[in-house]
Amino acid sequence: MSVISGAGTYAEQDALYAIGRTSGRKERFVTKARGGYSSHYFGIGFDVIVLNDRTYFRDAASYLAVGMLG
């Protein structure tokens, strides 16, 4: 497991919020939170990625286990 992001700014969060909403392309939403409403902005949120031999591991059960640790 690796932490891939931590604290962020309003502008960074707003840019993530715009993905899937304003680009005109069919993209999935990245976040539900606008700038100032994310726990990342307050320094109490972080994103993780589960790796298996340096390969991104998409198994949902692995993320459930990581969530329990959080």
C-alpha positions as CSV (number, residue, x, y, z in Angstrom):
1,M,0.0,0.0,0.0
2,S,1.2,3.5,-0.8
3,V,-0.2,6.9,0.0
4,I,-0.7,8.7,-3.3
5,S,-2.1,12.1,-2.2
6,G,-2.5,14.1,1.0
7,A,-3.3,17.7,1.6
8,G,-4.7,19.8,-1.3
9,T,-5.7,23.3,-2.2
10,Y,-9.2,24.7,-3.2
11,A,-8.0,24.9,-6.8
12,E,-6.7,21.3,-6.9
13,Q,-9.9,20.0,-5.3
14,D,-12.1,22.0,-7.7
15,A,-10.1,20.7,-10.7
16,L,-10.7,17.1,-9.4
17,Y,-14.4,17.9,-8.9
18,A,-14.7,19.1,-12.5
19,I,-13.6,15.7,-13.9
20,G,-16.6,14.1,-15.4
21,R,-18.7,17.2,-15.0
22,T,-17.3,19.9,-17.3
23,S,-15.0,18.3,-19.8
24,G,-17.7,17.1,-22.2
25,R,-16.0,13.6,-22.2
26,K,-17.6,10.6,-20.6
27,E,-15.4,10.3,-17.6
28,R,-16.3,9.0,-14.2
29,F,-16.5,11.5,-11.3
30,V,-13.3,11.6,-9.2
31,T,-14.8,13.2,-6.1
32,K,-18.1,14.5,-4.7
33,A,-16.4,17.3,-2.8
34,R,-15.7,20.8,-4.0
35,G,-12.8,22.9,-2.8
36,G,-12.9,23.5,0.9
37,Y,-15.2,20.5,1.6
38,S,-12.7,17.7,1.3
39,S,-10.9,16.2,4.2
40,H,-7.7,16.6,2.1
41,Y,-8.0,20.4,2.5
42,F,-8.0,20.1,6.2
43,G,-5.0,17.8,6.2
44,I,-6.9,14.8,7.6
45,G,-7.6,12.9,4.4
46,F,-5.3,10.8,2.1
47,D,-5.7,8.5,-0.8
48,V,-4.0,5.1,-1.0
49,I,-3.2,2.6,-3.7
50,V,-2.8,-1.1,-3.2
51,L,0.1,-2.6,-5.1
52,N,1.0,-6.2,-5.9
53,D,4.6,-6.6,-7.1
54,R,4.5,-2.9,-8.2
55,T,1.3,-3.4,-10.2
56,Y,-1.9,-1.5,-9.4
57,F,-4.2,-4.0,-7.7
58,R,-7.9,-3.3,-8.2
59,D,-9.3,-6.0,-6.0
60,A,-12.1,-4.4,-3.9
61,A,-11.5,-6.7,-0.9
62,S,-8.0,-5.3,-0.6
63,Y,-9.4,-1.7,-0.3
64,L,-12.0,-2.9,2.2
65,A,-9.1,-4.2,4.4
66,V,-7.2,-0.9,4.0
67,G,-10.4,1.0,5.0
68,M,-10.7,-1.0,8.1
69,L,-7.2,0.0,9.1
70,G,-8.1,3.6,8.6
